[in-house]
């Protein structure tokens, strides 16, 4: 591995981090999402410390780090999923296209239509394949008639790479699909409401290698139309699907940079220790 910059701070992974700001490319011009000094608390316990990170339009950014480092907590703050946890409190500035997503005028339901989420375990509704995808457009009134709804469902399934496999059984239960197909169904359900951003929380961790490869190919295709932030425990996956990578450690955003740079020439000792397997 290339020698780290001499100015990079060296911190014991088992001690409290005293680190003022992130290293690298955490801020970008014309950001789709802009977050500054984000702090997240669960009761008295602080889970995220002063995280500042921009997410560019039509990029895939990977959030990596050891278990419990705060990457999923940060991700959930981007569409206010943390609001569903009574003891959770989010502080700081989080803006989508310059608009404060925690402002009083922001409806969390409408926000989650703009910022969709795909979870670690596929969670299709106990409905037909068709109704899984049609659910969001129906409740948001996105289709004026049944033919428009049919078109939304077909287009969403096509974008999720699933239509050819299920076009002759759209009335079959979504729960009857394989794990990989269920996850692509959940992705189709997410994109059916035309979100601007898709958040993915370890979307392939419960899938076999073949299904995982399919999801990764899909992520690369979706980047043309969506901004994507993905939490992954797999550094290989982060390297394959993302343009930038952010490394979290003990609730702090340690380093952000181009994915190739993060994995070949990290600026921070903690990042290098994690990537080389010294802890994690």
Secondary structure as GFF3:
##gff-version 3
##sequence-region A 1 280
A	DSSP	beta_strand	23	24	.	.	.	ID=ss1
A	DSSP	beta_strand	31	42	.	.	.	ID=ss2
A	DSSP	beta_strand	45	56	.	.	.	ID=ss3
A	DSSP	beta_strand	60	64	.	.	.	ID=ss4
A	DSSP	alpha_helix	71	77	.	.	.	ID=ss5
A	DSSP	three_ten_helix	81	84	.	.	.	ID=ss6
A	DSSP	beta_strand	88	96	.	.	.	ID=ss7
A	DSSP	beta_strand	99	100	.	.	.	ID=ss8
A	DSSP	alpha_helix	108	114	.	.	.	ID=ss9
A	DSSP	beta_strand	115	118	.	.	.	ID=ss10
A	DSSP	alpha_helix	129	139	.	.	.	ID=ss11
A	DSSP	alpha_helix	146	159	.	.	.	ID=ss12
A	DSSP	alpha_helix	163	166	.	.	.	ID=ss13
A	DSSP	three_ten_helix	174	176	.	.	.	ID=ss14
A	DSSP	alpha_helix	179	191	.	.	.	ID=ss15
A	DSSP	beta_strand	197	201	.	.	.	ID=ss16
A	DSSP	alpha_helix	209	222	.	.	.	ID=ss17
A	DSSP	beta_strand	227	231	.	.	.	ID=ss18
A	DSSP	alpha_helix	235	241	.	.	.	ID=ss19
A	DSSP	beta_strand	244	249	.	.	.	ID=ss20
A	DSSP	beta_strand	252	258	.	.	.	ID=ss21
A	DSSP	alpha_helix	259	264	.	.	.	ID=ss22
A	DSSP	alpha_helix	269	275	.	.	.	ID=ss23
###
